[in-house]
Amino acid sequence: MKRLLFVCIENAGRSQMAEAFAKAAGFDAKSAGTIPAKTVNPDVMNAMKEVGIDLGSKVPMLLDMNMLSWADAVVTMGCSIESVCPVILLEKMNVKKIAWNIEDPKGKDLKTVRRIRDEIRDKVYLLLKELQ
């Protein structure tokens, strides 16, 4: 299992960080959102630069059925609004589903964004270890 899709609502923070960490570890990864923001969260970009990952060229993407069909596993990053959470959509897909309840970095201070970044990094590396 090597194709990982990380999904959050805006694809501006959590899922972008998870995708970047998975790619840095050599996995084929994508990220998307159910209601994508216009840009990646600047605080997330700064926090990722601190660990040597540049998200400057990333653009939030809309989750679509092609992405879901592509993925071997879909990781939801924590949905707070059920009507926009992809979990319901995933129930109909024949794909491994993993749910992480991770705090949204939107509107948080940089110290909190760093903590969220580190939590995501640790979860991604643990998942990748399990998949190898």
C-alpha positions as CSV (number, residue, x, y, z in Angstrom):
1,M,0.0,0.0,0.0
2,K,1.8,3.1,-1.2
3,R,-0.7,5.6,-2.5
4,L,-1.9,7.8,0.3
5,L,-4.5,10.5,0.2
6,F,-4.8,12.9,3.1
7,V,-8.0,14.8,3.4
8,C,-9.2,17.7,5.5
9,I,-11.8,20.4,4.8
10,E,-9.8,23.3,3.4
11,N,-6.6,21.4,2.3
12,A,-4.7,24.4,3.6
13,G,-3.0,23.0,6.6
14,R,-3.2,19.5,8.1
15,S,-3.5,17.5,4.9
16,Q,-0.8,19.6,3.2
17,M,1.6,18.8,6.0
18,A,0.8,15.1,6.0
19,E,1.2,14.9,2.2
20,A,4.6,16.7,2.5
21,F,5.9,14.4,5.2
22,A,4.8,11.3,3.3
23,K,6.4,12.4,0.1
24,A,9.6,13.3,2.0
25,A,9.7,9.7,3.2
26,G,9.3,8.4,-0.3
27,F,5.7,7.5,-0.5
28,D,3.3,8.5,-3.3
29,A,0.9,10.9,-1.6
30,K,-1.7,13.6,-2.4
31,S,-3.9,15.8,-0.4
32,A,-7.3,17.4,-1.0
33,G,-10.2,19.2,0.8
34,T,-13.9,19.1,0.6
35,I,-14.1,22.9,0.6
36,P,-10.6,24.0,-0.4
37,A,-9.2,27.4,0.6
38,K,-7.7,29.7,-1.9
39,T,-4.1,29.3,-0.5
40,V,-2.2,27.2,2.0
41,N,-2.2,28.7,5.5
42,P,0.9,31.0,5.7
43,D,1.6,29.8,9.3
44,V,1.6,26.2,8.1
45,M,4.0,27.2,5.3
46,N,6.4,28.9,7.9
47,A,6.2,25.9,10.3
48,M,7.1,23.5,7.5
49,K,10.0,25.7,6.2
50,E,11.4,25.3,9.7
51,V,11.8,21.6,9.1
52,G,13.1,22.0,5.6
53,I,9.9,21.5,3.6
54,D,8.7,24.2,1.2
55,L,5.0,24.4,0.5
56,G,5.2,27.6,-1.5
57,S,4.1,26.1,-4.7
58,K,1.2,24.1,-3.2
59,V,-2.4,25.0,-4.0
60,P,-5.4,23.6,-2.1
61,M,-7.2,21.0,-4.2
62,L,-10.9,19.9,-4.3
63,L,-11.4,16.2,-3.4
64,D,-12.8,14.3,-6.3
65,M,-13.7,10.7,-7.1
66,N,-10.6,10.2,-9.2
67,M,-8.4,10.9,-6.1
68,L,-10.4,8.5,-4.0
69,S,-10.1,5.8,-6.7
70,W,-6.4,6.4,-7.0
71,A,-5.7,6.0,-3.3
72,D,-4.8,2.8,-1.5
73,A,-5.6,4.5,1.8
74,V,-7.4,7.7,2.7
75,V,-6.6,9.5,5.9
76,T,-9.1,12.1,7.2
77,M,-7.4,14.6,9.4
78,G,-10.4,15.5,11.6
79,C,-13.7,16.8,10.5
80,S,-15.8,19.0,12.6
81,I,-18.6,19.6,10.1
82,E,-20.3,16.3,9.1
83,S,-21.9,17.8,5.9
84,V,-18.4,18.6,4.5
85,C,-16.5,15.6,5.9
86,P,-15.6,13.0,3.3
87,V,-16.2,10.1,5.7
88,I,-19.7,9.5,4.4
89,L,-18.3,9.4,0.8
90,L,-15.6,7.0,1.9
91,E,-18.1,4.5,3.2
92,K,-19.0,3.6,-0.4
93,M,-15.4,3.2,-1.5
94,N,-13.3,0.1,-1.4
95,V,-10.3,1.8,0.2
96,K,-8.6,1.6,3.6
97,K,-10.0,4.4,5.8
98,I,-8.0,6.0,8.6
99,A,-9.4,8.7,10.8
100,W,-7.1,11.1,12.7
101,N,-8.6,13.6,15.0
102,I,-6.1,16.4,14.6
103,E,-6.7,20.0,15.6
104,D,-7.1,22.5,12.7
105,P,-4.2,25.0,12.7
106,K,-6.4,27.7,11.1
107,G,-6.2,30.8,13.3
108,K,-3.8,29.3,15.8
109,D,-0.5,30.9,16.9
110,L,2.8,29.6,15.5
111,K,3.6,27.6,18.6
112,T,0.4,25.7,18.3
113,V,0.9,25.2,14.5
114,R,4.4,23.7,15.3
115,R,2.8,21.3,17.8
116,I,0.2,20.3,15.2
117,R,3.0,19.9,12.6
118,D,4.9,17.6,14.9
119,E,1.9,15.5,15.8
120,I,1.1,15.1,12.1
121,R,4.8,14.2,11.3
122,D,4.8,11.6,14.1
123,K,1.5,10.1,12.9
124,V,2.6,10.0,9.2
125,Y,5.9,8.3,10.1
126,L,4.1,5.7,12.3
127,L,1.6,5.0,9.5
128,L,4.4,4.6,6.9
129,K,6.2,2.2,9.2
130,E,3.1,0.1,9.5
131,L,2.6,0.1,5.8
132,Q,6.1,-1.1,5.0
